[in-house]
Amino acid sequence: MLKKRAGIIALTAVLLLATWAFPAIAIGEDIREHPLIRPFPGSTLYERSSTHQNFNAFDFQVKNPETGRSETRNVSGEYRRLVYHLCREDGSRNTDISRVEYFENFKAAALEKGGEVKWEDGRGLVFTLPREDGGITWCRVEVSVGAGATYLTIIDEKPLETTLVFGPAQMKAALDDEGKVALYGILFDVDKATLQQPSNKQLQEVLTLLLENPELSLEIQGHTDSDGSEAHNLELSQRRSESVLEYLVLFGIDRSRLQAKGYGESMPVAPNDTDENKAKNRRVELMRLNP
C-alpha cells in the first residue's frame, strides 16, 4: 500500500511539473490547447468532450464585405474542438458571465494579436488570427451561459503555396524577365520588423543569388496589407526592408549594392478583402537596379 501511494504521489508531482512547464498542453489523450487562442480567464479544458485532429474541415460563418450578408467558408487544416468550463472555487459552474462579456473578451484578444472578426451574432463569434508561418487560424466561439461552458472550433489553415522558397536560379530568371520577384518565404513577427527563424532559408537563397552575381544591385521592397493606418504600414514596411538589408550585409554583401524601401499598402497585388489576399500583399520584393 505504501509503495502504491508513493507511486501515486510521484506521478502527481510529475503531472504538476508538466502542467507548470508547458501550460499550453493538456494532460490526457493528446488533447492540446491552442498556442495562440486562450480560453476565457479562469476556464478549464474539459478533455473528455474535446477533440484534436491533424486534419479536418469546418464551415465557418463569415460576413460578405460587399453585401453584408452571411456566407459560409469551408476551411481545412489542423482541427480542434475545445470545450472549457468556468467554475467557482467550490467547483460549481460559474453562470454569472454574460455571452456579451465572453465575446468581447475574445474579440479584444484577437484584435490585439492582429486578428480580424469575420462574424458575430447572438449565437456565435468567428475571428481569424495570422500565424508566424504565414498561415491563418480560424476560430468559432460558442457559449452556453447556463452551463458556464465555452466551445471553441479552431482550424489552423495551411499556409498559401506562395510561401514556397525561390532558389537563386528562379529569382535570377524573374529579375532578368520582369526586373523584380516577389518573395513569400521571408517572415516577420506580427506587426514587427523582427525576422523569424524560418526566413533563414529564403534569405540564404537571396545571399547565394548576390554572391553568384556580383554585378547585381537590388532594391529590397517591403509591402504590407491594408490593416492599420497608412502611415504605420509605410513605417513598418521600411523597417522590414531594412532588416533584410542588414541580414545580407551581415553575411558579406556590400551595402552599396542594396537599397531598402518600404511601400506600405500602396502597391497591392490583390484586393485586401480576404485573409488569403492580405497574405499575398504581405511580401518582400526584390527589384533589379542595374541593367
C-alpha positions in Angstrom: 0.0 0.0 0.0 2.8 2.4 0.9 4.6 1.7 -2.4 1.4 2.2 -4.3 0.7 5.5 -2.5 4.3 6.7 -3.1 3.9 5.9 -6.8 0.7 8.0 -6.9 2.4 10.9 -5.2 5.3 10.7 -7.6 3.1 10.6 -10.6 1.1 13.5 -9.3 4.3 15.5 -8.9 5.3 14.7 -12.5 1.9 15.8 -13.8 2.0 19.1 -11.8 5.5 19.8 -13.1 4.5 19.1 -16.7 1.4 21.4 -16.4 3.6 24.2 -14.9 6.3 23.9 -17.5 4.0 23.6 -20.5 0.7 25.4 -19.8 -0.5 25.1 -23.4 -0.5 21.3 -23.3 -3.4 19.5 -21.6 -2.7 16.3 -19.8 -4.7 13.4 -21.2 -5.4 11.8 -24.6 -3.3 14.1 -26.7 -5.8 17.0 -26.5 -3.7 20.1 -26.9 -4.9 23.6 -26.2 -4.1 26.1 -28.9 -0.9 28.1 -28.6 -2.5 31.4 -29.8 -6.1 31.2 -28.7 -6.6 31.1 -24.9 -9.8 30.5 -23.1 -11.9 32.9 -21.1 -9.9 33.7 -17.9 -10.4 31.1 -15.2 -11.7 28.4 -17.6 -10.5 24.8 -17.5 -10.3 22.5 -20.5 -12.8 19.6 -20.4 -10.7 17.0 -22.1 -13.4 14.3 -22.3 -15.5 16.4 -24.7 -12.6 17.9 -26.6 -11.1 16.8 -29.9 -7.8 17.3 -31.7 -7.2 16.0 -35.3 -4.3 16.5 -37.6 -6.7 17.3 -40.5 -10.4 18.1 -40.8 -12.6 20.7 -42.3 -15.3 23.1 -40.9 -17.8 25.6 -42.4 -17.2 29.0 -40.7 -19.9 31.7 -41.0 -18.5 34.9 -42.4 -19.8 38.3 -43.5 -19.6 39.2 -47.2 -17.8 42.6 -47.2 -19.8 43.7 -50.2 -23.4 42.6 -49.4 -23.1 42.4 -45.6 -24.9 39.1 -45.8 -23.9 35.8 -44.1 -21.9 33.2 -46.0 -20.0 30.1 -45.2 -16.4 29.5 -45.7 -15.1 25.9 -45.8 -11.7 25.8 -44.1 -9.4 22.7 -43.8 -6.3 22.1 -41.7 -5.3 21.1 -38.2 -8.6 20.8 -36.3 -9.5 21.4 -32.6 -12.9 21.3 -30.9 -12.1 22.5 -27.3 -14.7 22.6 -24.5 -14.0 24.8 -21.5 -15.8 25.0 -18.2 -15.8 28.1 -16.0 -16.0 27.1 -12.3 -16.1 28.8 -9.0 -13.7 28.0 -6.2 -16.1 25.5 -4.7 -16.2 23.6 -8.1 -19.7 24.7 -9.1 -20.2 26.2 -12.6 -20.0 30.0 -12.8 -23.0 31.2 -14.7 -22.6 34.9 -13.9 -20.7 35.8 -17.1 -22.9 37.1 -20.0 -22.4 36.0 -23.6 -21.5 39.6 -24.5 -18.7 39.6 -22.0 -17.4 36.3 -23.3 -17.4 37.6 -26.9 -15.9 41.0 -26.1 -13.0 39.2 -24.3 -12.2 37.0 -27.3 -12.6 39.9 -29.7 -10.2 42.1 -27.8 -7.6 39.3 -27.6 -8.0 38.6 -31.3 -7.6 42.2 -32.4 -4.6 42.7 -30.1 -2.8 39.9 -32.0 -3.6 41.4 -35.4 -6.7 39.3 -35.9 -10.0 40.1 -37.7 -13.6 39.5 -36.7 -15.4 37.7 -39.5 -18.9 37.2 -38.0 -20.8 37.9 -34.8 -24.4 37.3 -33.8 -26.2 36.2 -30.7 -25.1 32.6 -31.2 -21.5 32.7 -32.1 -18.4 34.7 -32.9 -15.9 34.0 -35.7 -12.5 35.5 -36.0 -9.1 34.8 -37.6 -5.5 35.2 -36.5 -2.3 35.5 -38.6 0.3 32.9 -37.7 4.1 33.1 -37.8 4.3 30.5 -40.6 2.2 32.8 -42.9 -1.0 30.8 -42.4 -4.3 31.8 -40.9 -6.0 30.4 -37.8 -9.8 30.3 -37.8 -11.9 30.2 -34.6 -15.6 30.0 -33.9 -16.7 30.8 -30.3 -20.0 29.5 -28.9 -21.1 29.9 -25.3 -23.6 28.2 -23.0 -24.1 30.7 -20.2 -26.3 28.4 -18.1 -23.7 25.7 -18.2 -20.7 28.0 -17.8 -19.2 26.5 -20.9 -17.3 27.8 -23.9 -16.9 25.8 -27.1 -14.1 26.7 -29.5 -13.9 25.3 -33.0 -10.4 26.0 -34.3 -8.7 25.2 -37.6 -5.1 26.1 -38.4 -5.4 26.7 -42.2 -2.3 25.7 -44.1 -0.1 28.5 -45.5 -0.6 29.6 -49.1 1.6 27.9 -51.7 3.1 31.3 -52.3 5.2 30.7 -49.2 7.4 28.4 -51.2 11.1 29.4 -51.2 12.6 30.5 -54.5 16.1 29.4 -55.4 18.8 31.6 -56.9 18.1 30.4 -60.5 14.4 31.2 -60.2 15.0 34.6 -58.7 17.6 35.4 -61.4 15.2 34.4 -64.2 12.4 36.5 -62.8 14.8 39.5 -62.4 16.0 39.1 -65.9 12.5 38.7 -67.4 10.5 41.1 -65.2 13.0 43.1 -63.3 11.5 42.0 -59.9 10.5 39.0 -57.9 8.0 38.6 -55.0 9.2 36.5 -52.1 6.8 35.0 -49.5 9.3 32.9 -47.6 10.6 35.9 -45.6 8.5 36.2 -42.5 8.3 38.7 -39.7 6.8 38.7 -36.2 3.3 40.2 -36.3 3.4 44.0 -36.6 7.2 44.0 -36.1 10.3 44.0 -38.3 11.9 41.1 -36.5 12.8 38.3 -38.9 11.6 34.8 -38.0 13.8 31.8 -38.0 12.0 30.1 -41.0 13.1 33.1 -43.1 16.7 32.0 -43.0 16.2 29.5 -45.8 14.9 32.2 -48.3 17.4 34.8 -47.1 20.3 32.3 -47.7 19.0 31.8 -51.2 19.0 35.6 -51.8 22.5 35.7 -50.4 23.6 33.0 -52.9 22.0 35.0 -55.7 24.0 38.0 -54.8 27.3 36.1 -54.4 26.9 34.3 -57.7 26.0 37.6 -59.5 28.4 40.2 -58.2 27.2 42.7 -60.8 23.7 42.6 -59.4 22.3 45.5 -57.4 18.8 45.3 -55.7 16.2 47.4 -54.1 14.6 45.4 -51.3 11.0 46.4 -51.1 8.7 45.9 -48.1 4.9 45.6 -48.7 2.0 45.2 -46.2 -1.7 44.7 -46.4 -4.1 47.5 -45.6 -4.8 46.6 -41.9 -3.7 49.5 -39.7 -3.1 53.1 -40.7 -1.4 54.0 -43.9 1.4 55.8 -42.0 2.0 52.9 -39.7 2.2 50.4 -42.6 4.6 52.6 -44.5 6.9 52.8 -41.5 6.6 49.1 -40.8 7.4 48.1 -44.4 10.5 50.4 -44.3 11.8 48.8 -41.1 11.2 45.3 -42.6 13.1 46.0 -45.8 16.0 47.4 -43.7 16.0 44.2 -41.6 16.5 42.2 -44.8 19.3 44.5 -46.0 21.1 44.3 -42.7 20.9 40.5 -42.8 22.6 40.4 -46.2 25.2 42.9 -45.2 26.0 40.9 -42.1 26.8 37.9 -44.4 29.2 39.9 -46.5 27.2 41.7 -49.2 28.5 45.2 -50.0 26.0 47.7 -48.7 26.4 49.8 -51.9 24.7 47.1 -53.9 21.5 47.3 -51.8 18.7 49.8 -51.2 15.9 49.3 -48.7 12.5 50.9 -49.5 9.1 50.4 -47.8 5.9 50.9 -49.8 3.4 50.0 -47.1 0.0 49.2 -48.6 0.4 51.3 -51.7 1.2 48.5 -54.1 -1.2 45.6 -53.5 -1.1 42.6 -55.8 -4.6 41.6 -54.7 -7.7 43.3 -53.1 -7.4 43.5 -49.3 -10.8 41.8 -48.9 -9.8 38.3 -47.6 -7.2 36.7 -45.4 -5.7 35.0 -48.4 -5.4 38.2 -50.5 -4.0 40.0 -47.5 -1.3 37.3 -47.2 -0.4 37.9 -50.8 0.1 41.6 -50.2 2.4 41.0 -47.2 5.6 40.3 -49.1 9.2 41.3 -49.8 10.1 42.1 -53.3 13.5 42.3 -55.0 13.8 44.8 -57.8 16.8 45.0 -60.1 18.5 48.4 -60.0 21.0 47.9 -62.8 20.5 46.6 -66.4 
